[in-house]
């Protein structure tokens, strides 16, 4: 069976599907924070009510942001939220491209 792949035809495997979501909490998917702490992240989209959100995003700069627990139920979509330095409101973890974390403080 042939599959289209980037304009050419490949005789190998089909395109891979994204990983299945488990429950509502996106932190269980690889690539999102799973616990609170400081992380490297690129801010891609802003929450609708964020002041100057369109001017600040998308960003290609890696910044350290703070991820915190916003509730008690890990299954809730907004269980973890993000604080960006200099921005009034909190952001969803889905609005970022995530790098390493949580970061450990220097000794």
N, C-alpha and C positions, 0 to 999 in steps of 0.2 A: 504494500500500500504506500502511495506517495503522499507526502505532506508538504504544503507550501511553507517555506521558511526563508524570510527575508528576500523574496523575489525569486528565489531559486527553488528547485524541487529536491527534496531530500527523501531518500528511501529508508531512513532510519526511524526513530521514534517520534510520536506526536508531541505537540507542545505540552509542557508540564502545566498542571493546574495549580493555582495558589493553595497553600495549606488550608485545611478545613478549620473553621472557627469553632472554638469550644466555649459554649455559653456566651454571655454578653461581655465579659471582661476581656478586652483585646490584649491585655498584658501577657496573656498566656501564649500569644503568637510570637514566634521568634522575631526579633527586631524591635520590640517595644519593651519599655521598662516593666519589671515585675515587682519592684519594691521602691520605696521612697529613697531619696538621696540626690546627689548632684551627678549630672550626666552631660556629656558632650552632645550637642544637637544642632541641626540646621532647621530654622523655623520656616516652614513652607507655606502655611495658610494661617490666617488669624480668625478667631471667633468673630461672628458677625458684629457684636457690640464693641469690639476692641477699637479704642481711639487710635487713629492713624494706622490702622491695620493694613490698609492697602499700600501705604508708603513703606511699611516695615517688612512686608513679605511679598514675594518669596525671597529668602536670604540664602546666599551661598557661603556664608561665613559660619564657621563652627563656633558656638558660644556655649558656656557652661550655664545650664538651667537647673532649677530645683524642682524635683518631682516629689509630691507629697500625697499622703492618704487623705482623700476627701470624704471618707465615710467608713462604715464598718463592713459592708458587704462587698467582697471581692468580685462577685458576679455582676455588679452594676458597671455600666459602661464608663461612668465618671468616677470610679473608685480612686483612680490616680489622676491628679491634675498637675499642671505645670505652671511655675512662676518664672517669668522672664524679667530680668533686671530692667527697671525703668518703664515697665508696662503695668497699667493699673489692674486689669482683670487677669484671671487665670485662663489657661488654655487647655485644650484636650490633648492627650498624648498622641492622638491620631494626626495632629497638625505638624508633626516634626519628622525629620529624617534623623534616626538615632545613631549615635556613635557609642563609644565605651562608657561604662558606668555600672553601678554607682562608683564614683571616684572615692578613693581613700585619701584622707588628709595626710600631709607630710609628717614624718616622725619628728 
